[in-house]
Amino acid sequence: MNFFTSSILALVCFYALLVIIVFFFQRSLLYHPSINNYLKDNQNNNEPTEIEKVKIITKDKITLNGWFYFNTDSDSKTILLLHGNAGSLENRTYKLNHFKNLNLNFLIIAWRGFSGSKGKPNEKGLYEDAKSAINWLKERGVKEKNIILYGESLGTGVAVEVAQNKNYGGIILESPFTSMVNMGKKYYPFFPVKFLLKDKFESDKKINKINIPILIIHGKVDKIVPYKMGQKMYELANEPKYFYSQEYGDHMVEYDKKLLLALKRFVESLN
């Protein structure tokens, strides 16, 4: 065996080893419960007052931690916040405080494996977590028509899944991706992502089954999910649909006055 053949064989073996490693450790590349990178100094990060810290039991017996806020107006809309692939509940306090100021109730859950919730995250499990949270809200007297699903980054894939053919009040997608397959191809173009990926989150194939008002929010300088993916999701969505583009917004958009006004107008349009 000559040097050239040996080199090719070594490269093939090395590539095959990399593929095997990526296949078995891919979920540790996708889910980052211990990374807290969303807080900013100028945001309202104090833990929301008057919240109830709750436990939600999923159908597969996983215990999820959550924060619930409910005012006395039973007809107020309730946001179910489905967070992204990193960080904790505390990382989203700035959003929750703004929801309160907009006279919105909210429930935020920590995915399995995040913020003290039991279990390990995976696509099927996250869908079950969201469905269990919705059932929990209904058991508390929240009507389906008063629930607004709010997906953030990875959470947009979950929100799209559970919103199909349902009659929720509305759905908000912040920094949505088309599918995790497309995201994988962007970051790992040298791997056969479509065949390796376990958690595909194929939102682009599901969004046409959503028939409730939808607001898509995306920052033009998003360094993680390409802005064009948000545009594509808007293109695929059914009416009524709205797109809020933030010129200076990164992956976690700035909750400034313009964005809050867009949220306010969207919520008011649902009444």
Backbone hydrogen bonds in HBPLUS format (Angstrom, degrees):
<---DONOR---> <-ACCEPTOR-->    atom                        ^
c    i                          cat <-CA-CA->   ^        H-A-AA   ^      H-
h    n   atom  resd res      DA  || num        DHA   H-A  angle D-A-AA Bond
n    s   type  num  typ     dist DA aas  dist angle  dist       angle   num
A0006-SER N   A0002-ASN O   2.98 MM   4  6.19 161.1  2.01 153.0 159.1     1
A0007-SER N   A0003-PHE O   2.86 MM   4  6.03 153.6  1.92 149.1 156.3     2
A0008-ILE N   A0004-PHE O   3.01 MM   4  6.28 161.3  2.04 151.5 156.0     3
A0009-LEU N   A0005-THR O   2.95 MM   4  6.13 163.8  1.98 150.3 155.0     4
A0010-ALA N   A0006-SER O   2.91 MM   4  6.08 152.8  1.98 144.5 152.0     5
A0011-LEU N   A0007-SER O   2.95 MM   4  6.20 155.9  2.01 149.0 155.2     6
A0012-VAL N   A0008-ILE O   2.92 MM   4  6.17 158.0  1.97 151.1 157.3     7
A0013-CYS N   A0009-LEU O   2.97 MM   4  6.17 159.4  2.02 146.3 151.9     8
A0014-PHE N   A0010-ALA O   2.89 MM   4  6.07 154.7  1.96 144.9 152.4     9
A0015-TYR N   A0011-LEU O   2.85 MM   4  6.04 160.9  1.88 149.8 154.8    10
A0016-ALA N   A0012-VAL O   2.89 MM   4  6.08 161.0  1.93 148.3 153.9    11
A0017-LEU N   A0013-CYS O   2.92 MM   4  6.13 150.8  2.01 143.4 151.3    12
A0018-LEU N   A0014-PHE O   2.97 MM   4  6.28 154.6  2.03 147.0 153.8    13
A0019-VAL N   A0015-TYR O   2.91 MM   4  6.22 158.6  1.96 153.2 158.8    14
A0020-ILE N   A0016-ALA O   3.04 MM   4  6.28 156.6  2.09 145.3 151.1    15
A0021-ILE N   A0017-LEU O   2.94 MM   4  6.21 159.5  1.98 150.4 156.1    16
A0022-VAL N   A0018-LEU O   2.88 MM   4  6.09 167.9  1.89 156.3 159.3    17
A0023-PHE N   A0019-VAL O   2.93 MM   4  6.06 157.7  1.98 146.4 152.9    18
A0024-PHE N   A0020-ILE O   3.12 MM   4  6.33 163.1  2.15 150.3 153.4    19
A0025-PHE N   A0021-ILE O   2.96 MM   4  6.01 143.1  2.09 148.4 158.9    20
A0026-GLN N   A0022-VAL O   2.89 MM   4  5.21 105.7  2.46 144.2 150.9    21
A0028-SER N   A0025-PHE O   3.11 MM   3  5.59 137.2  2.30 110.2 121.3    22
A0029-LEU N   A0026-GLN O   3.02 MM   3  5.10 140.8  2.17  98.3 110.2    23
A0030-LEU N   A0026-GLN O   3.13 MM   4  6.43 129.0  2.41 138.7 152.6    24
A0031-TYR N   A0027-ARG O   2.96 MM   4  5.91 167.4  1.97 150.1 152.1    25
A0032-HIS N   A0085-ASN O   2.69 MM  53  5.85 169.0  1.70 178.5 177.3    26
A0035-ILE N   A0032-HIS O   3.31 MM   3  5.67 169.1  2.32 115.0 118.3    27
A0087-GLY N   A0032-HIS O   3.29 MM  55  6.85 141.4  2.45 153.5 147.8    28
A0087-GLY N   A0035-ILE O   2.75 MM  52  5.03 100.2  2.39 137.2 156.6    29
A0043-GLN N   A0040-LYS O   3.17 MM   3  5.61 165.0  2.19 121.3 121.9    30
A0052-GLU N   A0068-PHE O   2.70 MM  16  4.99 161.2  1.73 147.4 154.2    31
A0068-PHE N   A0052-GLU O   2.84 MM  16  4.99 153.5  1.91 139.0 147.9    32
A0054-VAL N   A0066-GLY O   2.82 MM  12  5.09 158.1  1.87 137.0 143.8    33
A0066-GLY N   A0054-VAL O   3.00 MM  12  5.09 138.5  2.18 147.8 145.0    34
A0056-ILE N   A0064-LEU O   2.93 MM   8  5.05 159.7  1.97 141.4 148.0    35
A0064-LEU N   A0056-ILE O   2.80 MM   8  5.05 168.1  1.82 148.6 152.8    36
A0058-THR N   A0062-ILE O   2.92 MM   4  5.20 164.5  1.94 147.0 152.0    37
A0061-LYS N   A0058-THR O   2.94 MM   3  5.08 149.9  2.03 115.2 114.2    38
A0118-LYS N   A0063-THR O   3.09 MM  55  5.67 157.1  2.15 161.9 164.5    39
A0110-ALA N   A0065-ASN O   2.86 MM  45  5.56 158.8  1.90 169.4 165.9    40
A0067-TRP N   A0108-ILE O   2.94 MM  41  5.42 152.9  2.02 151.3 160.1    41
A0108-ILE N   A0067-TRP O   3.01 MM  41  5.42 158.2  2.06 151.3 158.3    42
A0069-TYR N   A0106-PHE O   2.84 MM  37  5.30 163.2  1.87 160.8 163.1    43
A0106-PHE N   A0069-TYR O   3.02 MM  37  5.30 157.9  2.07 138.9 145.2    44
A0076-SER N   A0073-ASP O   3.13 MM   3  5.61 167.8  2.15 116.3 119.8    45
A0105-ASN N   A0077-LYS O   3.00 MM  28  6.21 163.8  2.03 161.0 159.0    46
A0078-THR N   A0146-ASN O   2.76 MM  68  6.04 163.9  1.79 168.8 171.4    47
A0148-ILE N   A0078-THR O   2.82 MM  70  5.96 165.5  1.84 147.0 149.1    48
A0079-ILE N   A0105-ASN O   2.90 MM  26  6.14 167.6  1.91 137.7 134.2    49
A0107-LEU N   A0079-ILE O   2.80 MM  28  6.26 150.1  1.89 164.8 169.7    50
A0080-LEU N   A0148-ILE O   2.90 MM  68  6.17 160.7  1.94 153.5 156.9    51
A0150-TYR N   A0080-LEU O   2.94 MM  70  5.85 160.7  1.98 156.0 149.7    52
A0081-LEU N   A0107-LEU O   2.89 MM  26  6.26 152.1  1.97 150.8 159.6    53
A0082-LEU N   A0150-TYR O   2.78 MM  68  5.98 175.0  1.79 165.3 165.7    54
A0152-GLU N   A0082-LEU O   2.97 MM  70  6.16 155.2  2.04 172.5 165.1    55
A0091-ASN N   A0088-SER O   3.16 MM   3  5.34 136.9  2.36  99.0 110.1    56
A0092-ARG N   A0089-LEU O   2.91 MM   3  5.60 163.3  1.93 121.1 126.8    57
A0093-THR N   A0090-GLU O   3.27 MM   3  5.37 169.2  2.28 113.8 113.7    58
A0095-LYS N   A0092-ARG O   3.08 MM   3  5.52 128.4  2.35 109.2 121.3    59
A0096-LEU N   A0092-ARG O   3.17 MM   4  6.50 163.5  2.20 153.8 158.6    60
A0097-ASN N   A0093-THR O   2.93 MM   4  6.09 162.3  1.96 156.7 159.8    61
A0098-HIS N   A0094-TYR O   3.40 MM   4  6.51 149.5  2.50 132.7 139.9    62
A0098-HIS N   A0095-LYS O   3.09 MM   3  5.20 119.3  2.47  97.1 112.0    63
A0099-PHE N   A0095-LYS O   2.93 MM   4  6.30 149.8  2.02 150.1 159.4    64
A0100-LYS N   A0096-LEU O   3.10 MM   4  6.44 158.0  2.15 152.1 156.4    65
A0101-ASN N   A0097-ASN O   3.20 MM   4  6.47 155.1  2.26 140.1 146.6    66
A0102-LEU N   A0098-HIS O   3.03 MM   4  6.30 127.7  2.31 141.4 155.2    67
A0102-LEU N   A0099-PHE O   3.04 MM   3  5.07 137.0  2.23  97.1 109.7    68
A0104-LEU N   A0099-PHE O   3.00 MM   5  5.26 155.7  2.06 147.4 148.4    69
A0103-ASN N   A0100-LYS O   2.93 MM   3  5.11 154.4  2.00 114.2 116.3    70
A0114-PHE N   A0111-TRP O   2.85 MM   3  5.28 154.8  1.91 144.9 143.1    71
A0113-GLY N   A0117-SER O   3.18 MM   4  5.24 143.3  2.33 101.5 111.7    72
A0113-GLY N   A0118-LYS O   3.16 MM   5  5.32 123.3  2.50 108.8 114.5    73
A0117-SER N   A0114-PHE O   2.82 MM   3  5.41 167.7  1.83 132.0 133.9    74
A0126-LEU N   A0122-ASN O   2.90 MM   4  6.11 157.4  1.95 161.6 167.7    75
A0127-TYR N   A0123-GLU O   3.10 MM   4  6.40 155.7  2.16 152.9 159.3    76
A0128-GLU N   A0124-LYS O   3.11 MM   4  6.40 154.7  2.18 144.6 151.4    77
A0129-ASP N   A0125-GLY O   2.87 MM   4  6.18 149.3  1.97 145.6 154.8    78
A0130-ALA N   A0126-LEU O   3.05 MM   4  6.29 163.0  2.08 150.6 153.1    79
A0131-LYS N   A0127-TYR O   3.02 MM   4  6.26 164.5  2.04 151.1 155.6    80
A0132-SER N   A0128-GLU O   2.91 MM   4  6.01 153.1  1.98 147.4 154.7    81
A0133-ALA N   A0129-ASP O   2.99 MM   4  6.25 148.6  2.09 144.8 153.4    82
A0134-ILE N   A0130-ALA O   2.98 MM   4  6.29 155.2  2.05 150.5 156.9    83
A0135-ASN N   A0131-LYS O   2.98 MM   4  6.22 161.0  2.02 146.4 151.4    84
A0136-TRP N   A0132-SER O   2.90 MM   4  6.08 149.8  1.99 141.4 150.2    85
A0137-LEU N   A0133-ALA O   2.98 MM   4  6.28 153.5  2.05 146.3 152.6    86
A0138-LYS N   A0134-ILE O   3.00 MM   4  6.32 158.8  2.05 150.9 156.6    87
A0139-GLU N   A0135-ASN O   2.94 MM   4  6.19 151.7  2.02 146.3 154.1    88
A0140-ARG N   A0136-TRP O   3.12 MM   4  6.39 129.4  2.39 136.2 149.4    89
A0140-ARG N   A0137-LEU O   2.99 MM   3  5.02 132.7  2.22  95.7 109.5    90
A0142-VAL N   A0137-LEU O   3.03 MM   5  5.43 162.9  2.06 146.6 141.2    91
A0141-GLY N   A0138-LYS O   2.99 MM   3  5.09 158.9  2.03 107.7 111.6    92
A0146-ASN N   A0143-LYS O   2.90 MM   3  5.34 152.3  1.98 111.9 121.0    93
A0147-ILE N   A0144-GLU O   3.15 MM   3  5.41 169.2  2.16 114.0 116.1    94
A0169-GLY N   A0147-ILE O   2.79 MM  22  5.28 133.4  2.01 138.0 149.2    95
A0149-LEU N   A0170-GLY O   3.06 MM  21  6.45 150.8  2.15 153.9 147.1    96
A0172-ILE N   A0149-LEU O   2.72 MM  23  6.13 158.6  1.77 160.3 168.0    97
A0151-GLY N   A0172-ILE O   2.84 MM  21  6.19 158.7  1.88 173.6 169.9    98
A0174-GLU N   A0151-GLY O   2.87 MM  23  6.13 173.5  1.88 164.9 167.1    99
A0155-GLY N   A0152-GLU O   2.81 MM   3  4.72 144.2  1.94 136.2 124.7   100
A0153-SER N   A0174-GLU O   2.86 MM  21  6.01 173.3  1.86 169.9 172.1   101
A0156-THR N   A0153-SER O   2.87 MM   3  5.45 157.4  1.92 116.8 124.0   102
A0157-GLY N   A0154-LEU O   3.02 MM   3  5.67 139.3  2.19 115.5 124.5   103
A0159-ALA N   A0155-GLY O   2.88 MM   4  6.12 162.3  1.91 150.3 155.4   104
A0160-VAL N   A0156-THR O   2.93 MM   4  6.05 162.7  1.97 148.5 152.4   105
A0161-GLU N   A0157-GLY O   3.29 MM   4  6.32 154.9  2.36 131.1 137.7   106
A0162-VAL N   A0158-VAL O   3.07 MM   4  6.37 167.7  2.08 160.6 161.2   107
A0163-ALA N   A0159-ALA O   3.02 MM   4  6.00 131.5  2.26 142.6 154.9   108
A0166-LYS N   A0163-ALA O   3.24 MM   3  5.44 148.1  2.35 136.3 127.8   109
A0165-ASN N   A0209-LYS O   2.83 MM  44  5.79 164.8  1.85 159.0 157.2   110
A0171-ILE N   A0213-PRO O   2.99 MM  42  6.43 144.1  2.12 153.7 164.8   111
A0215-LEU N   A0171-ILE O   2.94 MM  44  6.42 156.8  1.99 155.6 163.3   112
A0173-LEU N   A0215-LEU O   2.85 MM  42  6.30 161.2  1.89 161.8 168.0   113
A0217-ILE N   A0173-LEU O   2.83 MM  44  6.11 168.1  1.84 159.5 161.0   114
A0175-SER N   A0217-ILE O   2.77 MM  42  6.03 172.9  1.77 165.7 167.4   115
A0204-ASP N   A0178-THR O   2.85 MM  26  4.91 147.0  1.95 151.9 149.1   116
A0183-MET N   A0179-SER O   3.10 MM   4  6.44 153.3  2.17 142.7 150.7   117
A0180-MET N   A0200-LYS O   2.85 MM  20  4.96 147.8  1.96 153.3 153.7   118
A0184-GLY N   A0180-MET O   2.81 MM   4  5.90 155.6  1.87 141.1 147.8   119
A0185-LYS N   A0181-VAL O   2.96 MM   4  6.27 151.7  2.04 147.3 154.8   120
A0186-LYS N   A0182-ASN O   3.11 MM   4  6.33 141.2  2.27 137.2 147.0   121
A0186-LYS N   A0183-MET O   3.09 MM   3  5.09 123.8  2.42  93.5 108.1   122
A0187-TYR N   A0183-MET O   3.11 MM   4  6.46 156.4  2.16 152.5 157.4   123
A0188-TYR N   A0184-GLY O   2.67 MM   4  5.52 151.4  1.75 151.0 159.5   124
A0191-PHE N   A0188-TYR O   3.14 MM   3  5.75 166.9  2.16 123.9 124.6   125
A0193-VAL N   A0191-PHE O   2.80 MM   2  5.38 132.4  2.03 109.1  93.9   126
A0195-PHE N   A0192-PRO O   3.05 MM   3  5.76 136.3  2.25 117.8 128.0   127
A0196-LEU N   A0192-PRO O   3.08 MM   4  6.26 145.0  2.21 147.7 157.7   128
A0196-LEU N   A0193-VAL O   3.06 MM   3  5.03 121.9  2.42  96.4 111.9   129
A0197-LEU N   A0193-VAL O   2.87 MM   4  5.60 165.7  1.89 163.3 162.1   130
A0203-SER N   A0201-PHE O   2.96 MM   2  5.77 132.3  2.20 107.9  93.7   131
A0205-LYS N   A0202-GLU O   3.21 MM   3  5.73 150.3  2.30 110.3 118.2   132
A0206-LYS N   A0203-SER O   2.94 MM   3  5.13 159.0  1.98 110.4 117.4   133
A0207-ILE N   A0203-SER O   3.02 MM   4  5.95 148.0  2.12 169.0 172.1   134
A0209-LYS N   A0206-LYS O   2.84 MM   3  5.63 163.8  1.86 128.2 132.9   135
A0210-ILE N   A0207-ILE O   3.11 MM   3  5.43 157.5  2.16 115.5 116.4   136
A0214-ILE N   A0240-PRO O   3.13 MM  26  6.59 152.6  2.20 145.6 153.8   137
A0242-TYR N   A0214-ILE O   2.86 MM  28  6.26 142.6  2.00 154.7 165.9   138
A0216-ILE N   A0242-TYR O   2.87 MM  26  6.24 164.2  1.89 154.3 158.1   139
A0244-TYR N   A0216-ILE O   2.77 MM  28  6.15 168.3  1.78 164.9 168.9   140
A0218-HIS N   A0244-TYR O   3.07 MM  26  6.56 158.9  2.12 166.9 170.2   141
A0246-GLN N   A0218-HIS O   3.06 MM  28  6.29 163.6  2.09 144.3 147.7   142
A0222-ASP N   A0219-GLY O   3.32 MM   3  5.38 149.6  2.42 114.7 111.4   143
A0220-LYS N   A0246-GLN O   2.90 MM  26  6.03 168.0  1.92 157.0 156.9   144
A0221-VAL N   A0249-GLY O   2.97 MM  28  5.72 145.7  2.09 156.4 162.9   145
A0229-MET N   A0226-PRO O   2.90 MM   3  5.52 151.1  1.98 115.2 123.8   146
A0230-GLY N   A0227-TYR O   3.02 MM   3  5.36 122.7  2.36 105.1 118.5   147
A0231-GLN N   A0227-TYR O   3.15 MM   4  6.58 155.2  2.22 148.0 155.3   148
A0232-LYS N   A0228-LYS O   2.89 MM   4  6.06 149.5  1.99 137.6 145.8   149
A0233-MET N   A0229-MET O   2.95 MM   4  6.20 156.6  2.00 148.1 153.7   150
A0234-TYR N   A0230-GLY O   3.05 MM   4  6.30 153.4  2.12 145.2 152.3   151
A0235-GLU N   A0231-GLN O   2.92 MM   4  6.20 155.6  1.98 146.4 153.4   152
A0236-LEU N   A0232-LYS O   3.00 MM   4  6.27 148.0  2.10 147.0 155.0   153
A0237-ALA N   A0233-MET O   3.04 MM   4  6.13 128.3  2.32 139.1 151.9   154
A0237-ALA N   A0234-TYR O   3.21 MM   3  5.15 137.8  2.40  96.2 107.8   155
A0249-GLY N   A0246-GLN O   3.15 MM   3  5.02 157.8  2.20 102.8 109.6   156
A0260-LEU N   A0256-ASP O   2.96 MM   4  6.18 167.3  1.98 158.6 162.7   157
A0261-LEU N   A0257-LYS O   2.94 MM   4  6.06 147.6  2.05 141.5 150.1   158
A0262-ALA N   A0258-LYS O   3.03 MM   4  6.30 152.3  2.11 142.7 150.0   159
A0263-LEU N   A0259-LEU O   2.89 MM   4  6.24 156.6  1.95 154.1 160.6   160
A0264-LYS N   A0260-LEU O   2.89 MM   4  6.06 161.6  1.92 145.3 150.7   161
A0265-ARG N   A0261-LEU O   2.91 MM   4  6.11 164.2  1.93 152.0 155.4   162
A0266-PHE N   A0262-ALA O   3.00 MM   4  6.15 154.2  2.07 143.0 150.4   163
A0267-VAL N   A0263-LEU O   2.92 MM   4  6.16 169.2  1.93 158.4 160.7   164
A0268-GLU N   A0264-LYS O   2.92 MM   4  6.10 162.6  1.95 150.2 155.6   165
A0269-SER N   A0265-ARG O   3.00 MM   4  6.13 138.1  2.18 137.8 148.4   166
A0269-SER N   A0266-PHE O   3.12 MM   3  5.12 126.3  2.42  94.5 108.6   167
A0270-LEU N   A0267-VAL O   3.02 MM   3  5.35 152.6  2.10 107.2 115.9   168
A0271-ASN N   A0268-GLU O   3.32 MM   3  5.61 159.6  2.37 106.5 112.1   169
